[in-house]
Amino acid sequence: MRGVGELPSANLLVPMGEHGRPHTTGRLARRLAVSDATASAHAAALRGAGLITTIRAGRSVLHRRTELGSLLVRRHG
């Protein structure tokens, strides 16, 4: 079985758990050295799998791991 870090979209899961706060799409993109559009597309895949939640806060979009996403990172990270 591959580790979480070997799955492209799953690379976003790890930084989302840092400091217990949600992250913007831009921040995730910078952390992973990808474009905002790429980070957004991967976030959509993770959201569809139930691994993250996304909320809009003004002009920002904030992403946070779900319990399922955190479990995946703990078990396979």
C-alpha positions as CSV (number, residue, x, y, z in Angstrom):
1,M,0.0,0.0,0.0
2,R,1.3,3.5,-0.8
3,G,1.8,6.1,1.9
4,V,-0.4,9.2,2.0
5,G,2.5,11.3,0.7
6,E,2.6,9.3,-2.5
7,L,-0.9,10.2,-3.5
8,P,-1.0,13.7,-5.3
9,S,-4.1,15.1,-3.7
10,A,-3.3,13.5,-0.3
11,N,-0.1,15.7,-0.1
12,L,-2.5,18.5,0.9
13,L,-3.8,16.6,3.9
14,V,-0.6,16.8,5.9
15,P,-0.2,20.6,6.1
16,M,-3.9,21.0,6.7
17,G,-3.5,19.4,10.1
18,E,-0.7,21.7,11.3
19,H,-1.5,24.1,14.1
20,G,-5.1,22.9,14.2
21,R,-6.4,25.7,11.9
22,P,-7.8,25.7,8.4
23,H,-5.6,26.8,5.5
24,T,-6.4,28.9,2.4
25,T,-6.0,27.5,-1.1
26,G,-3.2,29.9,-1.6
27,R,-1.3,28.9,1.4
28,L,-1.6,25.2,0.5
29,A,-0.4,26.0,-3.0
30,R,2.7,27.8,-1.7
31,R,3.5,25.0,0.8
32,L,3.4,22.4,-2.0
33,A,4.9,24.7,-4.8
34,V,1.9,24.3,-7.1
35,S,-0.5,26.8,-8.6
36,D,-3.6,28.0,-6.8
37,A,-5.7,26.3,-9.5
38,T,-3.9,22.9,-8.9
39,A,-4.3,23.2,-5.2
40,S,-8.0,24.0,-5.7
41,A,-8.5,21.0,-8.0
42,H,-6.8,18.6,-5.5
43,A,-8.9,20.1,-2.6
44,A,-12.0,19.4,-4.6
45,A,-11.0,15.8,-5.0
46,L,-10.3,15.5,-1.2
47,R,-13.6,17.2,-0.4
48,G,-15.4,14.7,-2.7
49,A,-13.8,11.9,-0.8
50,G,-14.9,13.3,2.5
51,L,-11.3,13.9,3.7
52,I,-11.6,17.7,4.0
53,T,-14.3,20.4,4.5
54,T,-14.2,23.7,2.8
55,I,-15.9,27.0,3.9
56,R,-15.9,30.4,2.5
57,A,-14.9,33.2,4.8
58,G,-15.3,36.5,3.0
59,R,-13.0,36.4,0.0
60,S,-11.0,33.4,1.4
61,V,-11.7,29.7,1.0
62,L,-10.6,27.7,4.1
63,H,-9.9,24.0,4.1
64,R,-9.7,21.7,7.1
65,R,-9.2,18.0,7.5
66,T,-12.1,15.9,8.6
67,E,-11.7,13.2,11.2
68,L,-11.5,10.7,8.3
69,G,-8.7,12.7,6.7
70,S,-6.8,12.9,10.0
71,L,-7.2,9.2,10.5
72,L,-5.8,8.5,7.0
73,V,-2.7,10.7,7.7
74,R,-2.1,9.0,11.1
75,R,-2.4,5.5,9.7
76,H,-0.6,5.9,6.4
77,G,1.4,9.1,6.7
